[in-house]
């Protein structure tokens, strides 16, 4: 037999945090489901509707950026074995 492989463990708290990120991604996925309706060029929108859509997009974009950054930190943490 060769060298024994090191087993990598993941703390339960880390699992819970990843699960929370997944729930948040699922929530934003549901919000994005409605975006094509707001972006439909065939429908005339009031300036207020356009502004609301832009604000909603900005919130989604910022949240996704944060989630991706945090998920990347966790994945790098697990990959390095720390």
GIWO-V706966 format. One record per pair of residues at least 24 apart in sequence whose ideal C-beta (glycine too) atoms are under 8 Angstrom apart, sorted by sequence separation. I is the first residue (numbers start at 1). J is the second residue. D is the distance in Angstrom with one decimal. If there is no record, write none. Layout:
I;J;D
I;J;D
//
This chain:
31;56;7.5
35;60;8.0
32;60;6.5
31;60;6.1
28;60;5.8
28;63;6.0
28;64;6.5
24;63;7.3
28;67;7.8
25;67;6.1
24;67;6.2
21;67;5.8
21;70;6.4
21;71;5.7
18;71;7.6
21;74;7.9
18;74;6.2
17;74;7.1
14;74;6.7
14;77;7.8
14;78;7.7
10;78;6.4
8;78;7.3
8;81;5.8
6;81;7.6
//
